[in-house]
Amino acid sequence: MQGLIGKKIGMTSIFNEAGKNVACTVIELGPNVVTQVKTEESDGYSALQLAYGEKKEKNTSNQLQGHFAKAGTTPKRKVAEIRDFGIEKALGESVTVEEVFEEGDVVNVVGTSKGKGFQGVVKRHNFRGVNDATHGQHNRQRSPGSIGAASYPARVFKGMRMAGRTGGDRVKVTNLEILKIFPEKNAVLVKGAVPGHKGGFVIIEKY
């Protein structure tokens, strides 16, 4: 598997060859720095640890400062490990977008979804609430209704769909197509939407 760490810039749209307007996401990809090389002999599996995004030294722990110094690079904000990378890279070398991806590649994008805070069941689980506002109903349009618990089982079952904190989860969107690559800007256009807010970190994987 090959991949890179990037940053979601925002969304735009382009016209394809058929003249259809296609929504796509702009992602800045790298260049990533190799901060650790794992091998079958030393670690039991093959992988590259990549780092991306500048970070202030004062906000970096001494252990991480030493880790990045060993690779000959400045502290980075995001670190991820890609197994079985398939491209030979040495410690401290950079990996660019044109080395890994080509236009037309089908990829998976991993990101952290937008945090919505504490939300009710209508927004969180797509409940429709009570249909009618008449027949004695009062302020029930967005209510969860009965949760089914009585003297038996005398508890709420785990996994019951109720109000709670929404978003901020790790999300993977699969089978997205890379429409265009801009090597001079280290950017790609990915068809469709990817999880996260503008400026959020994402990992693009290619099998």
C-alpha positions as CSV (number, residue, x, y, z in Angstrom):
1,M,0.0,0.0,0.0
2,Q,1.2,3.5,-0.8
3,G,0.0,6.8,0.6
4,L,0.7,10.3,1.7
5,I,-0.3,12.7,4.4
6,G,-2.0,15.9,3.2
7,K,-4.2,18.8,4.1
8,K,-7.7,19.5,2.9
9,I,-7.8,22.9,1.2
10,G,-11.5,23.1,0.2
11,M,-13.9,22.1,-2.6
12,T,-14.3,23.2,-6.1
13,S,-15.7,21.8,-9.4
14,I,-14.4,21.1,-12.9
15,F,-15.9,20.0,-16.2
16,N,-15.1,16.5,-17.3
17,E,-14.7,15.3,-20.9
18,A,-18.4,14.8,-21.3
19,G,-19.1,18.4,-20.3
20,K,-20.5,17.4,-16.9
21,N,-19.7,19.6,-13.8
22,V,-18.0,17.4,-11.2
23,A,-17.6,18.3,-7.6
24,C,-14.1,17.7,-6.2
25,T,-11.9,18.4,-3.3
26,V,-8.5,20.1,-3.4
27,I,-5.9,18.4,-1.2
28,E,-2.3,19.5,-0.6
29,L,-0.2,16.4,-0.5
30,G,3.3,16.7,0.9
31,P,6.0,16.6,0.3
32,N,6.3,14.1,3.2
33,V,9.5,13.4,5.0
34,V,10.5,9.9,5.9
35,T,11.1,9.9,9.7
36,Q,11.5,6.2,10.2
37,V,12.1,3.1,8.1
38,K,10.8,-0.2,9.5
39,T,11.9,-3.5,8.1
40,E,11.1,-7.2,8.6
41,E,14.4,-7.8,10.3
42,S,14.2,-5.1,12.9
43,D,10.5,-4.6,13.4
44,G,8.8,-7.7,12.0
45,Y,7.1,-5.8,9.2
46,S,7.9,-3.3,6.4
47,A,6.7,0.3,6.7
48,L,7.6,3.9,6.2
49,Q,6.8,6.5,8.8
50,L,5.9,9.8,7.1
51,A,5.6,13.3,8.6
52,Y,4.0,16.4,7.3
53,G,3.2,20.0,8.4
54,E,5.5,22.3,10.2
55,K,5.3,22.6,14.0
56,K,7.0,25.0,16.4
57,E,9.9,23.5,18.3
58,K,8.7,24.9,21.7
59,N,5.4,22.9,21.2
60,T,7.3,19.6,20.5
61,S,8.4,17.2,23.3
62,N,12.1,16.5,23.7
63,Q,11.6,12.9,22.6
64,L,10.0,14.0,19.3
65,Q,12.6,16.6,18.7
66,G,15.2,13.9,18.9
67,H,13.2,11.7,16.7
68,F,12.9,14.4,14.0
69,A,16.5,15.4,14.4
70,K,17.6,11.9,13.7
71,A,15.9,12.1,10.3
72,G,17.5,15.5,9.7
73,T,14.2,17.5,9.6
74,T,12.3,20.1,11.6
75,P,9.4,19.1,13.9
76,K,6.2,18.1,12.1
77,R,2.6,18.2,13.1
78,K,1.3,15.0,11.6
79,V,3.0,11.6,11.6
80,A,1.6,8.4,10.0
81,E,2.9,5.0,9.2
82,I,2.3,3.4,5.7
83,R,2.8,-0.4,5.5
84,D,4.4,-2.1,2.5
85,F,5.1,1.2,0.8
86,G,6.7,-0.3,-2.3
87,I,9.1,2.6,-3.0
88,E,12.6,2.4,-1.5
89,K,13.2,5.5,0.6
90,A,16.0,6.3,3.1
91,L,15.7,8.1,6.4
92,G,15.2,11.9,5.9
93,E,14.3,11.7,2.2
94,S,11.1,13.4,0.8
95,V,8.2,11.7,-0.9
96,T,6.3,13.8,-3.5
97,V,2.9,13.4,-4.9
98,E,4.0,12.5,-8.5
99,E,6.2,9.7,-7.1
100,V,3.1,8.0,-5.6
101,F,0.0,8.9,-7.5
102,E,-1.2,9.3,-11.1
103,E,-4.3,10.8,-12.6
104,G,-7.1,8.3,-12.7
105,D,-5.9,6.4,-9.6
106,V,-8.6,5.1,-7.2
107,V,-7.8,5.9,-3.6
108,N,-9.2,5.8,-0.1
109,V,-9.1,9.0,2.0
110,V,-8.9,8.9,5.8
111,G,-9.8,12.0,7.9
112,T,-11.5,13.2,11.1
113,S,-15.1,14.2,10.5
114,K,-16.3,17.7,11.6
115,G,-17.2,17.9,15.2
116,K,-20.9,18.9,15.8
117,G,-20.9,18.9,19.6
118,F,-23.8,17.5,21.6
119,Q,-26.7,16.9,19.2
120,G,-30.2,15.4,19.4
121,V,-31.5,12.3,17.7
122,V,-32.9,14.1,14.6
123,K,-29.5,15.4,13.6
124,R,-27.4,12.6,15.0
125,H,-29.5,9.6,13.9
126,N,-31.9,11.1,11.3
127,F,-35.0,10.5,13.5
128,R,-38.1,12.2,12.1
129,G,-39.7,12.9,15.4
130,V,-43.5,13.0,15.9
131,N,-45.3,13.7,12.7
132,D,-48.3,15.7,13.9
133,A,-48.2,18.7,16.2
134,T,-51.9,18.2,17.0
135,H,-53.8,15.6,19.1
136,G,-52.2,16.7,22.4
137,Q,-48.6,16.6,21.2
138,H,-46.5,19.4,22.7
139,N,-42.9,20.1,21.9
140,R,-42.4,16.5,20.6
141,Q,-41.3,17.1,17.0
142,R,-37.6,16.4,17.7
143,S,-38.0,14.1,20.7
144,P,-36.5,10.6,20.7
145,G,-39.7,8.9,22.0
146,S,-39.8,5.8,24.0
147,I,-36.5,3.8,24.4
148,G,-38.3,0.6,25.3
149,A,-36.9,0.1,28.8
150,A,-39.4,-0.7,31.7
151,S,-39.2,-2.7,34.9
152,Y,-37.6,-5.3,32.6
153,P,-34.8,-5.0,31.6
154,A,-34.6,-2.0,34.0
155,R,-31.6,-0.6,32.1
156,V,-30.8,1.0,28.8
157,F,-29.2,-1.4,26.2
158,K,-25.8,-0.5,25.0
159,G,-25.8,1.1,21.5
160,M,-29.3,2.6,21.9
161,R,-29.6,5.5,19.5
162,M,-29.9,8.6,21.7
163,A,-28.6,12.2,21.9
164,G,-24.9,12.6,22.3
165,R,-21.6,14.0,21.0
166,T,-21.6,13.9,17.2
167,G,-18.7,14.0,14.8
168,G,-15.0,14.1,15.4
169,D,-14.6,10.5,14.4
170,R,-12.1,8.8,12.2
171,V,-13.8,8.3,8.8
172,K,-12.6,6.5,5.7
173,V,-14.1,7.2,2.3
174,T,-13.3,4.6,-0.3
175,N,-13.0,4.4,-4.1
176,L,-12.4,8.1,-4.8
177,E,-10.8,9.0,-8.1
178,I,-7.8,11.4,-8.5
179,L,-9.0,13.7,-11.3
180,K,-5.9,16.0,-11.6
181,I,-2.4,16.4,-10.2
182,F,-0.6,19.7,-9.8
183,P,3.1,18.6,-9.1
184,E,4.4,22.2,-8.8
185,K,1.8,23.0,-6.0
186,N,1.9,19.5,-4.4
187,A,-1.8,19.3,-4.8
188,V,-4.4,16.9,-6.2
189,L,-8.1,17.1,-7.2
190,V,-10.1,14.2,-5.7
191,K,-13.6,13.5,-7.0
192,G,-16.3,14.0,-4.4
193,A,-16.1,15.0,-0.8
194,V,-13.6,13.9,1.9
195,P,-14.1,14.0,5.7
196,G,-12.9,16.9,7.8
197,H,-12.9,20.6,7.8
198,K,-10.7,23.0,5.7
199,G,-7.2,22.7,6.9
200,G,-7.7,19.3,8.4
201,F,-5.2,16.5,7.9
202,V,-6.1,13.6,5.7
203,I,-4.3,10.4,4.6
204,I,-4.7,9.2,1.0
205,E,-4.1,5.5,0.4
206,K,-3.6,3.6,-2.8
207,Y,-3.6,-0.2,-3.0
